[in-house]
Amino acid sequence: MVYAQSEILQKEVFLFERIDVAGQRSLKHLTAICFLRPTEENIQALIRELQEPKYGSYFIYFTNFVELNDIKSLAEADEYECVRVIQEFYADYLAINPHLYSLNIPMTYQKNYEWNDNLLRRTVQGLVSLLLSLRKKSATIRYQKSSYMSGMLAEKLANTLRRQLDFNASNINETSQTVVLIVDRREDAITPLLNQWTYQAMVHELIGIKNNRVNLSQVPGVTKELEEVVMNAEYDEFYADNLYNSFGEIATNIKSLMEHFQEKHKSQSKIESITDMKTFVESYPQFKKLSGTVSKHVTIVSELSRLIGLHHLLETSETEQNLVCQSDHNEIVQKIKQLIKDNNIRDEDILRLICLYALRYERRNGNEINSLKQEVQKYRQFSNKYLQFMQTILHYGGEKFRQADLFNTQTSMAITRNFIRGLKGVDNVYAQHIPLIKDLLEQLLRGKLKDTLYPSVSSKDQINSTSHYTTSQQNQFQQQGQLIKPSEIIVFVIGGITYEESYHIHMMNKQGARIILGGSYIHNFSSFIDEVLAGVSMS
């Protein structure tokens, strides 16, 4: 998503230009590599470029499949015969981590939480590109039945794959298969409301990560060169090693990094011979890189620590976790009222707590949501945006929409599972919550995910009508000793995902699963508010 200039220069790339911005001069001695989404705007911009070429030759790579008519138009525009290559290079999405991707669509919901035609088309294109880049020739597409948007996306995706790419559904006789699971963010509105305590998730929640860039310009006393930094696990060893570590572990590891740097610094300062000079020159690039890594991460961790202390985030986060995972209603209500009166607690953290309470106790007789709102009105001055979000959250993700038991309170099995967890105790009070997506994937891996809730795209929309099978058919195969398990699961969450969910998928993959998680966007609380309100404000 983002390269440092030194890394680009190593690839012998000397100039970057946008295709839609007119160039200043002719550079016939250079070769142009065009990397474009095959949109109508980009095709037209490329046609204008080829009609008056600035470069000696053009190698054109599209991130998705391109229509034959567009290729014909480009050929007609290439009067100077500058084009050497036109190729489809499937990368119409952002690869964040090895198991994590995003389509970078910050607001998916429009017109009362329905699809906008352009966004639906863009989403289908992104998923097609993902499947092609993974070289998938067949897959079973399953979707959340309670979500109209999920069903519509599943159908459009299946039709596009079949029509344009001769893509097949997985055959019933296959004991291993790829499953594409489409879920709506509205099924789990809890996860984006919570504060986070692993490194990557914390940075995104408290500061913000955009295309692997972190803006630190608001950090008190930050130096000019650190106002914007790149957080890329591919080129930053410390970041890669600590992505999923807790804040306590990060503090210990940053201390070790500092000590390692100080040792290097001492050895670099001792130059007493020609050999020392030679060693210094040879190791200077690595020393300079280490120095930059130390400065960057010390600045970020220091800022995280400052924000945690300033806003009493440990206290509010513990309350959030207890609210979602425990069941002492009266104690929770008193704690929230206490925090509302505490001027050290941010308005946005009070908003989180009010929304979590509303979702948890929506159907409880005598819930105190109105009482809590009155306390907010008395002691706080919420912005209109926050007030609207507070009023909207139940319409977005309340029980009327959900089909999942988010709080393990509706079935005897869920209540028992929750009770057993309670008996085992809590290793980390700030990490009690387990996202719904993990539970769904564990069911899917065991062949237990109900197709009454998550059906496959119907057989009439598939190439092979035998590809659609029911849970009873699965049970029949299992009785015959043939357990049907997905060899790989590709998840797409309409409305975005979180780094907390990414952490849990990472842990599942470490235990042998093969899961790729993605969504419209990677949300923190701030962007999630905008996402939720978009479906209301445009209705």
C-alpha positions as CSV (number, residue, x, y, z in Angstrom):
1,M,0.0,0.0,0.0
2,V,2.9,2.3,0.7
3,Y,6.6,2.2,-0.1
4,A,9.4,4.2,1.3
5,Q,11.3,6.1,-1.4
6,S,14.5,4.2,-0.7
7,E,12.6,0.9,-1.3
8,I,11.2,2.2,-4.6
9,L,14.6,3.3,-5.8
10,Q,16.0,-0.2,-5.2
11,K,13.5,-1.3,-7.9
12,E,14.8,1.4,-10.3
13,V,11.7,3.4,-10.2
14,F,12.5,7.1,-10.3
15,L,9.2,8.9,-10.9
16,F,5.6,8.6,-9.8
17,E,2.7,10.2,-11.6
18,R,-1.1,9.9,-11.5
19,I,-2.7,9.0,-14.8
20,D,-5.4,11.7,-14.4
21,V,-2.8,14.5,-13.9
22,A,-1.3,16.0,-17.0
23,G,2.5,15.6,-17.1
24,Q,4.9,18.5,-17.6
25,R,7.4,17.2,-20.1
26,S,8.2,14.5,-22.6
27,L,10.5,11.7,-21.2
28,K,10.9,9.4,-24.2
29,H,14.0,7.8,-22.6
30,L,11.9,6.3,-19.8
31,T,9.6,3.3,-19.7
32,A,6.2,3.8,-18.1
33,I,4.5,1.1,-16.0
34,C,0.8,1.8,-15.6
35,F,-0.9,0.1,-12.7
36,L,-4.7,0.9,-12.9
37,R,-8.1,-0.2,-11.9
38,P,-10.1,-0.9,-15.1
39,T,-12.6,1.9,-14.5
40,E,-14.2,4.0,-17.2
41,E,-12.4,7.1,-16.0
42,N,-9.0,5.3,-16.0
43,I,-9.5,3.8,-19.4
44,Q,-10.3,7.3,-20.8
45,A,-7.3,8.8,-19.1
46,L,-5.1,6.1,-20.5
47,I,-6.5,6.7,-24.0
48,R,-5.6,10.4,-23.7
49,E,-2.1,9.4,-22.6
50,L,-1.5,7.1,-25.5
51,Q,-2.8,9.6,-28.1
52,E,0.0,12.0,-26.9
53,P,2.6,9.7,-25.3
54,K,5.2,11.2,-23.0
55,Y,7.2,8.0,-22.5
56,G,9.0,5.7,-24.9
57,S,7.0,2.6,-24.1
58,Y,4.1,1.5,-21.9
59,F,3.6,-1.6,-19.8
60,I,-0.1,-1.6,-18.7
61,Y,-1.3,-3.7,-15.8
62,F,-4.9,-3.8,-14.7
63,T,-5.9,-4.8,-11.2
64,N,-8.9,-6.7,-12.4
65,F,-10.4,-8.3,-15.5
66,V,-10.8,-5.8,-18.4
67,E,-13.5,-5.7,-21.0
68,L,-12.6,-6.6,-24.6
69,N,-14.2,-3.3,-25.8
70,D,-11.8,-1.4,-23.6
71,I,-8.8,-3.2,-24.9
72,K,-10.0,-2.4,-28.5
73,S,-10.3,1.3,-27.6
74,L,-6.7,1.3,-26.2
75,A,-5.4,-0.4,-29.3
76,E,-7.1,2.2,-31.5
77,A,-5.6,5.0,-29.4
78,D,-2.1,3.5,-29.6
79,E,-1.2,5.1,-33.0
80,Y,2.5,5.4,-32.0
81,E,2.7,1.7,-31.1
82,C,4.1,2.5,-27.6
83,V,2.3,-0.2,-25.7
84,R,4.4,-3.3,-25.1
85,V,2.2,-5.2,-22.6
86,I,-1.4,-5.3,-21.4
87,Q,-1.9,-7.7,-18.6
88,E,-4.4,-8.4,-15.8
89,F,-2.6,-8.4,-12.5
90,Y,-5.3,-9.2,-9.9
91,A,-4.8,-6.8,-7.0
92,D,-8.0,-4.9,-6.8
93,Y,-7.9,-4.8,-3.0
94,L,-5.5,-3.8,-0.2
95,A,-3.5,-6.5,1.4
96,I,-3.0,-5.3,5.0
97,N,-1.5,-8.4,6.7
98,P,-0.9,-12.0,5.3
99,H,-4.4,-13.0,6.3
100,L,-6.1,-9.6,6.1
101,Y,-7.5,-7.5,3.2
102,S,-9.7,-4.4,2.7
103,L,-11.5,-2.9,-0.2
104,N,-11.0,0.6,1.3
105,I,-14.6,1.6,1.2
106,P,-15.2,3.6,4.3
107,M,-19.0,3.9,4.0
108,T,-20.9,1.0,2.5
109,Y,-24.4,1.5,3.8
110,Q,-26.6,3.9,2.0
111,K,-30.4,4.5,1.8
112,N,-31.5,2.8,5.0
113,Y,-28.7,0.2,5.0
114,E,-29.1,-1.0,1.4
115,W,-26.7,-1.3,-1.5
116,N,-25.7,1.6,-3.7
117,D,-25.3,0.1,-7.2
118,N,-21.8,1.5,-7.7
119,L,-20.6,0.2,-4.3
120,L,-22.1,-3.2,-4.9
121,R,-20.3,-3.4,-8.3
122,R,-17.0,-2.3,-6.7
123,T,-17.4,-4.9,-3.9
124,V,-18.0,-7.7,-6.5
125,Q,-15.0,-6.6,-8.5
126,G,-12.8,-6.6,-5.4
127,L,-13.9,-10.1,-4.4
128,V,-13.4,-11.4,-7.9
129,S,-9.9,-10.0,-8.0
130,L,-9.1,-11.6,-4.6
131,L,-10.3,-15.0,-5.8
132,L,-8.4,-14.8,-9.0
133,S,-5.2,-13.7,-7.2
134,L,-5.5,-16.7,-5.0
135,R,-6.0,-18.8,-8.2
136,K,-9.3,-20.3,-7.0
137,K,-11.2,-22.2,-9.7
138,S,-14.1,-23.2,-7.5
139,A,-15.7,-22.2,-4.2
140,T,-18.9,-22.5,-2.2
141,I,-20.4,-19.1,-1.5
142,R,-22.3,-18.9,1.8
143,Y,-24.0,-15.8,3.2
144,Q,-25.9,-14.4,6.2
145,K,-29.6,-15.1,5.4
146,S,-31.0,-12.4,7.7
147,S,-29.1,-9.7,5.7
148,Y,-30.5,-8.6,2.4
149,M,-27.2,-7.0,1.5
150,S,-25.3,-10.3,2.1
151,G,-27.7,-12.3,-0.1
152,M,-27.6,-9.7,-2.9
153,L,-23.8,-9.6,-2.9
154,A,-23.5,-13.5,-2.8
155,E,-25.8,-13.7,-5.9
156,K,-24.0,-11.0,-7.8
157,L,-20.6,-12.5,-7.0
158,A,-21.7,-16.0,-8.1
159,N,-23.3,-14.7,-11.3
160,T,-20.2,-12.6,-12.2
161,L,-17.8,-15.5,-11.6
162,R,-19.9,-17.9,-13.6
163,R,-20.6,-15.6,-16.5
164,Q,-17.2,-14.0,-17.0
165,L,-14.7,-16.5,-15.6
166,D,-16.2,-19.9,-16.0
167,F,-15.9,-20.3,-12.2
168,N,-17.4,-23.4,-10.7
169,A,-19.1,-24.1,-7.3
170,S,-17.4,-26.7,-5.1
171,N,-18.6,-30.2,-5.9
172,I,-20.4,-32.2,-3.2
173,N,-18.0,-35.1,-3.6
174,E,-15.0,-32.9,-2.5
175,T,-14.0,-33.5,1.1
176,S,-12.1,-30.3,1.1
177,Q,-13.2,-27.0,-0.5
178,T,-12.9,-23.3,-0.4
179,V,-15.8,-21.4,1.2
180,V,-16.5,-17.7,0.7
181,L,-18.5,-16.6,3.8
182,I,-20.3,-13.2,3.5
183,V,-21.4,-11.6,6.7
184,D,-23.0,-8.2,7.5
185,R,-21.3,-6.0,10.1
186,R,-24.8,-5.3,11.6
187,E,-24.8,-8.8,12.9
188,D,-22.0,-7.8,15.4
189,A,-22.1,-4.1,16.3
190,I,-20.3,-4.8,19.6
191,T,-16.7,-5.4,18.3
192,P,-16.2,-1.9,16.7
193,L,-17.4,-0.2,19.9
194,L,-14.6,-1.6,22.1
195,N,-11.3,-0.1,23.1
196,Q,-8.3,-2.2,22.0
197,W,-5.1,-3.5,23.7
198,T,-2.9,-5.1,21.0
199,Y,-0.3,-3.0,19.3
200,Q,-1.7,-2.6,15.7
201,A,-5.3,-2.3,17.0
202,M,-4.4,0.3,19.6
203,V,-2.5,2.5,17.1
204,H,-5.5,2.4,14.8
205,E,-8.0,3.0,17.6
206,L,-6.2,5.9,19.4
207,I,-4.2,7.5,16.6
208,G,-5.4,6.0,13.2
209,I,-3.7,4.0,10.5
210,K,-4.5,4.9,6.9
211,N,-2.9,2.9,4.1
212,N,-0.1,1.9,6.5
213,R,0.6,5.6,7.4
214,V,0.2,7.0,10.9
215,N,-0.2,10.8,11.3
216,L,1.7,11.9,14.5
217,S,1.5,15.6,13.9
218,Q,-0.8,16.1,16.9
219,V,1.6,14.4,19.3
220,P,3.1,17.0,21.7
221,G,6.7,17.8,20.9
222,V,7.0,15.5,17.9
223,T,9.9,16.2,15.5
224,K,9.3,17.2,11.9
225,E,10.6,13.9,10.5
226,L,8.2,11.9,12.7
227,E,5.0,13.8,11.9
228,E,4.0,11.0,9.5
229,V,5.5,7.5,9.7
230,V,5.0,4.3,7.8
231,M,3.9,1.2,9.7
232,N,4.6,-1.7,7.4
233,A,5.3,-5.1,8.9
234,E,7.0,-6.2,5.7
235,Y,9.9,-3.8,6.3
236,D,9.7,-3.1,10.0
237,E,10.9,-6.1,12.1
238,F,9.8,-4.7,15.4
239,Y,6.3,-3.9,14.2
240,A,6.0,-7.4,12.6
241,D,7.1,-9.1,15.8
242,N,4.7,-7.1,18.0
243,L,1.5,-6.6,15.9
244,Y,-0.6,-8.8,18.1
245,N,1.2,-8.3,21.5
246,S,-0.6,-6.6,24.4
247,F,0.4,-3.2,25.5
248,G,2.2,-4.6,28.5
249,E,4.3,-6.8,26.3
250,I,5.0,-3.8,24.0
251,A,6.4,-1.8,26.9
252,T,8.8,-4.6,27.7
253,N,9.9,-5.1,24.1
254,I,10.4,-1.4,23.4
255,K,12.7,-1.3,26.4
256,S,14.7,-4.2,25.0
257,L,14.8,-2.4,21.6
258,M,16.2,0.7,23.3
259,E,18.9,-1.3,25.1
260,H,19.9,-3.0,21.8
261,F,20.1,0.4,20.1
262,Q,22.3,1.9,23.0
263,E,24.7,-1.0,22.6
264,K,25.0,-0.5,18.9
265,H,25.4,3.3,19.5
266,K,28.3,2.7,21.9
267,S,30.1,0.3,19.4
268,Q,29.6,2.8,16.6
269,S,31.3,5.6,18.6
270,K,34.5,3.6,19.1
271,I,36.5,4.3,15.8
272,E,40.2,3.9,16.5
273,S,41.5,2.3,13.4
274,I,41.1,1.9,9.7
275,T,39.3,-1.4,10.4
276,D,36.8,0.4,12.7
277,M,36.1,2.9,10.0
278,K,35.5,0.2,7.4
279,T,33.1,-1.6,9.9
280,F,31.3,1.7,10.6
281,V,30.7,2.5,6.9
282,E,29.5,-1.1,6.2
283,S,27.1,-1.1,9.1
284,Y,25.9,2.5,9.0
285,P,22.8,1.8,6.8
286,Q,21.6,-0.8,9.3
287,F,22.4,1.5,12.2
288,K,20.5,4.3,10.6
289,K,17.5,2.0,10.0
290,L,17.6,0.9,13.6
291,S,17.8,4.5,14.8
292,G,14.7,5.3,12.7
293,T,12.8,2.3,14.0
294,V,13.6,3.1,17.6
295,S,12.5,6.8,17.2
296,K,9.3,5.8,15.5
297,H,8.1,3.2,18.0
298,V,9.3,5.0,21.1
299,T,7.2,8.1,19.9
300,I,4.1,5.9,19.2
301,V,4.3,3.9,22.4
302,S,4.9,7.1,24.4
303,E,1.8,8.7,22.8
304,L,-0.3,5.6,23.5
305,S,0.8,5.6,27.1
306,R,0.0,9.3,27.4
307,L,-3.5,8.9,26.0
308,I,-4.2,5.8,28.2
309,G,-3.3,7.8,31.3
310,L,-4.9,11.1,30.2
311,H,-8.3,9.5,29.4
312,H,-8.3,6.7,32.1
313,L,-8.7,4.1,29.4
314,L,-7.8,1.2,31.6
315,E,-10.9,1.9,33.8
316,T,-13.3,2.5,30.9
317,S,-12.0,-0.5,28.9
318,E,-12.5,-2.9,31.9
319,T,-16.0,-1.6,32.3
320,E,-16.7,-2.2,28.6
321,Q,-15.5,-5.8,28.8
322,N,-17.4,-6.5,32.0
323,L,-20.6,-5.0,30.4
324,V,-20.3,-7.2,27.3
325,C,-19.1,-10.5,29.0
326,Q,-20.4,-10.4,32.6
327,S,-24.0,-10.1,33.9
328,D,-24.2,-8.0,37.0
329,H,-26.6,-5.4,35.7
330,N,-26.9,-3.1,38.8
331,E,-23.2,-2.9,39.3
332,I,-22.6,-2.0,35.6
333,V,-25.3,0.7,35.7
334,Q,-23.7,2.3,38.8
335,K,-20.3,2.2,37.2
336,I,-21.4,3.8,34.0
337,K,-23.2,6.6,36.0
338,Q,-19.9,7.1,37.9
339,L,-17.9,7.4,34.7
340,I,-20.4,9.8,33.2
341,K,-19.6,12.2,36.0
342,D,-15.8,11.8,35.7
343,N,-14.4,14.7,33.6
344,N,-11.3,12.7,32.8
345,I,-13.4,10.3,30.7
346,R,-13.8,11.3,27.0
347,D,-17.3,11.8,25.6
348,E,-16.6,9.1,23.0
349,D,-15.9,6.5,25.7
350,I,-19.1,7.4,27.5
351,L,-20.8,7.0,24.1
352,R,-19.3,3.5,23.7
353,L,-20.6,2.5,27.1
354,I,-24.2,3.8,26.5
355,C,-24.3,2.0,23.1
356,L,-23.0,-1.3,24.6
357,Y,-25.5,-1.1,27.4
358,A,-28.3,-0.5,24.9
359,L,-27.4,-3.5,22.8
360,R,-26.8,-5.8,25.8
361,Y,-30.0,-4.9,27.7
362,E,-32.3,-4.0,24.8
363,R,-35.0,-6.5,25.8
364,R,-34.5,-6.4,29.6
365,N,-37.6,-5.4,31.5
366,G,-36.8,-2.2,33.4
367,N,-33.5,-1.5,31.7
368,E,-32.1,1.9,32.5
369,I,-31.2,3.2,29.1
370,N,-33.4,6.3,29.6
371,S,-31.9,6.9,33.0
372,L,-28.4,6.8,31.5
373,K,-29.3,9.1,28.7
374,Q,-30.6,11.6,31.3
375,E,-27.3,11.4,33.1
376,V,-25.5,12.1,29.9
377,Q,-27.8,15.1,29.2
378,K,-27.1,16.4,32.7
379,Y,-23.3,16.0,32.9
380,R,-22.2,15.9,29.3
381,Q,-22.5,18.0,26.1
382,F,-22.6,15.4,23.4
383,S,-22.3,16.7,19.8
384,N,-25.2,16.2,17.5
385,K,-23.3,13.5,15.8
386,Y,-22.9,11.5,19.0
387,L,-26.5,12.0,20.0
388,Q,-27.6,10.7,16.5
389,F,-25.3,7.7,16.8
390,M,-26.7,6.9,20.3
391,Q,-30.3,7.0,18.9
392,T,-29.3,4.9,15.8
393,I,-27.3,2.0,17.2
394,L,-30.3,-0.2,18.0
395,H,-31.8,0.3,14.5
396,Y,-28.4,-0.6,13.1
397,G,-27.5,-3.7,15.2
398,G,-30.3,-4.4,17.6
399,E,-32.1,-7.8,18.1
400,K,-34.6,-7.0,15.4
401,F,-31.9,-7.3,12.8
402,R,-29.5,-9.9,14.5
403,Q,-29.9,-13.6,14.2
404,A,-26.9,-14.4,16.4
405,D,-26.8,-14.7,20.2
406,L,-24.1,-12.0,20.7
407,F,-24.1,-12.2,24.5
408,N,-24.6,-16.0,25.0
409,T,-27.9,-15.5,26.8
410,Q,-30.6,-17.0,24.6
411,T,-29.9,-20.8,24.5
412,S,-29.1,-23.3,27.2
413,M,-25.9,-24.3,25.4
414,A,-24.7,-20.7,25.1
415,I,-25.5,-20.0,28.8
416,T,-23.6,-23.1,29.8
417,R,-20.6,-22.1,27.6
418,N,-20.6,-18.7,29.2
419,F,-20.8,-20.2,32.7
420,I,-17.8,-22.5,32.0
421,R,-15.8,-19.5,30.8
422,G,-16.7,-17.8,34.1
423,L,-15.5,-20.8,36.1
424,K,-12.2,-20.8,34.3
425,G,-11.6,-17.2,35.2
426,V,-10.3,-14.4,33.0
427,D,-6.6,-14.2,32.0
428,N,-6.9,-10.6,30.9
429,V,-9.8,-8.4,32.0
430,Y,-9.2,-6.2,28.9
431,A,-9.5,-9.2,26.5
432,Q,-12.6,-11.0,27.7
433,H,-14.6,-10.3,24.5
434,I,-14.5,-12.8,21.6
435,P,-15.9,-11.5,18.3
436,L,-18.8,-13.2,16.7
437,I,-16.8,-14.0,13.5
438,K,-14.5,-16.3,15.5
439,D,-17.5,-18.3,16.7
440,L,-19.0,-18.5,13.2
441,L,-15.7,-19.7,11.7
442,E,-15.2,-22.4,14.4
443,Q,-18.7,-23.7,13.6
444,L,-17.9,-23.7,9.9
445,L,-14.6,-25.5,10.4
446,R,-16.4,-28.2,12.3
447,G,-19.1,-28.5,9.6
448,K,-21.7,-27.2,12.1
449,L,-22.6,-23.8,10.7
450,K,-26.4,-24.0,10.0
451,D,-27.3,-23.5,6.4
452,T,-30.7,-22.3,7.6
453,L,-28.9,-19.2,8.9
454,Y,-25.9,-19.2,6.4
455,P,-27.1,-20.9,3.2
456,S,-25.1,-21.4,0.0
457,V,-26.1,-19.6,-3.1
458,S,-29.0,-21.5,-4.5
459,S,-28.4,-24.3,-7.0
460,K,-30.2,-22.5,-9.9
461,D,-27.4,-19.9,-9.7
462,Q,-24.6,-22.4,-9.8
463,I,-22.8,-24.2,-12.7
464,N,-23.2,-27.6,-11.0
465,S,-26.6,-28.1,-9.4
466,T,-25.1,-30.9,-7.2
467,S,-22.9,-28.4,-5.4
468,H,-25.7,-27.2,-3.1
469,Y,-26.1,-29.4,-0.1
470,T,-27.9,-29.2,3.2
471,T,-26.8,-29.8,6.8
472,S,-28.7,-33.2,6.7
473,Q,-26.6,-34.2,3.7
474,Q,-23.5,-33.1,5.5
475,N,-24.5,-35.2,8.5
476,Q,-25.1,-38.2,6.1
477,F,-21.5,-37.8,4.8
478,Q,-20.1,-37.6,8.3
479,Q,-22.0,-40.8,9.3
480,Q,-20.2,-42.5,6.4
481,G,-16.9,-41.3,7.8
482,Q,-16.4,-38.5,5.3
483,L,-16.2,-35.2,7.3
484,I,-16.7,-32.2,5.0
485,K,-14.3,-29.4,6.1
486,P,-13.3,-26.3,4.3
487,S,-9.7,-26.4,3.2
488,E,-9.7,-22.6,3.1
489,I,-12.2,-19.9,4.2
490,I,-12.4,-16.5,2.7
491,V,-14.5,-14.1,4.8
492,F,-16.0,-10.8,3.7
493,V,-17.7,-8.5,6.1
494,I,-20.0,-5.9,4.6
495,G,-19.6,-2.7,6.5
496,G,-16.0,-3.3,7.6
497,I,-13.8,-5.3,10.0
498,T,-11.6,-4.5,13.0
499,Y,-8.1,-5.3,14.0
500,E,-9.5,-7.2,17.0
501,E,-11.1,-9.7,14.6
502,S,-7.8,-9.8,12.7
503,Y,-6.0,-10.8,15.9
504,H,-8.4,-13.7,16.5
505,I,-8.1,-15.0,12.9
506,H,-4.3,-14.8,13.2
507,M,-4.5,-17.0,16.3
508,M,-6.8,-19.5,14.6
509,N,-4.4,-19.7,11.6
510,K,-1.5,-20.4,14.0
511,Q,-3.5,-23.4,15.2
512,G,-3.7,-24.8,11.6
513,A,-6.8,-23.1,10.1
514,R,-6.5,-21.4,6.7
515,I,-8.7,-18.3,6.9
516,I,-8.4,-15.0,5.0
517,L,-10.4,-12.1,6.6
518,G,-11.5,-9.0,4.8
519,G,-14.2,-6.4,4.6
520,S,-15.3,-3.1,3.1
521,Y,-13.0,-1.2,5.4
522,I,-10.9,-1.5,8.6
523,H,-12.8,0.5,11.2
524,N,-11.9,2.2,14.4
525,F,-14.7,3.7,16.6
526,S,-14.5,7.0,14.8
527,S,-14.9,5.6,11.3
528,F,-17.6,3.1,12.5
529,I,-19.7,6.1,13.7
530,D,-19.6,7.5,10.2
531,E,-20.4,4.1,8.7
532,V,-23.5,3.7,10.9
533,L,-24.8,7.2,10.3
534,A,-24.3,7.0,6.5
535,G,-27.3,4.6,6.3
536,V,-29.5,7.0,8.3
537,S,-28.5,10.4,6.8
538,M,-29.0,9.2,3.2
539,S,-32.3,7.4,3.9
